[in-house]
């Protein structure tokens, strides 16, 4: 079984984001594996333990992304692959999905696991978009999986948990579930330091999205305070006319 798990390098969710000269300045933030990708890694490792095979951690990014790959190695993945071309600058979602699909095909993957969304964009488009590019079925927001020739995946349907059977190959996006995400041990960390990252290039279509600028969202207006029963009529009117809640 050839299992690929996607990992993404994102700013720590507690990092303070600074905008300088219409661009986000990330020079001083801590970088980590996107949290939902940790659930994907756990799912991929459980698949390997159940059915055998190899787990390949795959990311798209420059050399700084090697750290998150090695973090995945310390947790237990077998092989590290990074996609990059120094001529790339900003890639839109179509470009990212195209590069991932090309590399996953080259790797001969039979199943791909990824987080349901990335902590930096929250777009939740990579898994479904990748499945479309590959022509594979996709189940999103999986919390549990039973492994075999087919997968029996627990995921929400109309707001309720359901078990869905899907044949392979397939793309599964992962949400937080009952699995406890494993952490690296000393042996894993030492092995990760010596691990080699294989770098691959990929062709992408002409980009359709151009990044113009970054800016903070507008500040919310200051809240209003009211005291005493004489304010009730005014409050009710504001709730109806401004807040539109009654």
Buried (B, 14 or more C-beta within 10 A) or exposed (E): BBBBBBBBBBBEEEBEEEEEEEEBEBEEBEBBBBBBBBBBBBBBBBBBEEBEBBBBBBBBBEEEBBBBBBBBBBBBBBBBBBBBBEEBEEBBBBBBBBBBBBBBEEBEBBBBBBBBBBBBEEEBBBBBBBBBBBEBBBBBBBBBBEBEEEBEBBBEEEEEEEEBEBEBBBBBBBBBBEBEBBEBEEEBBEBBEEBEBEBBBBEBEEBEEEEEEEEEEEEEEEEEEEEEEEEEEEEEEBEEEEEEEE
